Amino acid sequence: MAEQLELPCPDYLKYCVEPDPSCNDFIMQQTMMRIKDPKRSLKFYTEVLGMRLLKRLDFPSMKFTLYFMGYEKKEDIPSDETERTRWMFTRKATIELTHNWGTEDDPNCQYHNGNSDPRGFGHIGIAVPDVYAACERFEKFGTEFVKKPDAGKMKGLAFVKDPDGYWIEILNPNNLAK
């Protein structure tokens, strides 16, 4: 007979409270990830993952640039820069790629992806209509895989790496709902 494992925090629901009404208009707006080379990262997120650059913000006095990426229609992006900035900060689930100037030329610059000790941040997730078709496409671009769809115990989902080694889960909501 297989050993029965006790799941951690079996009474987890008692720790979840109904959100206060004052939080009704809060959104999960962005996840920030530091990047070494914006040329490589922008190409990956636009060409390989199919995101759009929603807004670029430069901070010359502090020597860094922010690139906000997301899945929005081109025609929905305002042309007026002030309105575009306001609009971008209302989008859900964007990626903020932060480039500290000079890292692209620093051979010692490497960011921790959180998937080795000490563990922390794990990955972002991209929902796609067909995991297998998406992965075939990623292979054509030479994308590095952490896990292909049929590898490991969890079938039908994949993990790829971006140019800085951050993990990106490739999933289909219908597959995970089974």
Phi, psi and omega in degrees: 000137180289144179291134177275123178265137175275124180288143178290148176052058182297337181259034185305327184296333180290345178267355179261122180250156177293133181301142176295140179305334179293348179262003186305327182261011176285145174225155170278104190266321186205156168235128182262135175225131178283140179236148180276314186230107183298330180298313180292316184291316180298319178298316180297308185291329179272308185284314185278310183271347176078020176279169173245150169283116182272325182193143173243132177234124180256142179231076186302322182293335179253359175059051172212159179229142176250134175240116180263123184245149177187178179257087179230152177286140182304319183290345179273349183277119181299144179276331176290126187296322178294314179293324178299318179297312179300313180301313183300322180284002174255357181281144178272145169056050174271165175250127175257108177269118183255120179250115173274118187305136178099343181295331182297337180257004182262107182295342180267355181283123176209134181261146180277128183270356177085000183256008171230167184294137357282128183288149179201246177307141183251300184190168167254165180233138177241122177273131181230156179293326184216108182299318183294317178294319178298318181292324174300318178297315180298322179299323180297334178270359181075025180295138178280130179260140169270321181210129175272163189305327183256007177274158176070191183279329182266107184272152174085008172223157184226165172228130175241168177247142173275179183301338179262005177089005176290140180276142177230118178280135177249115187224161172238122183303325181293322179294320183284339181281349182285000000 
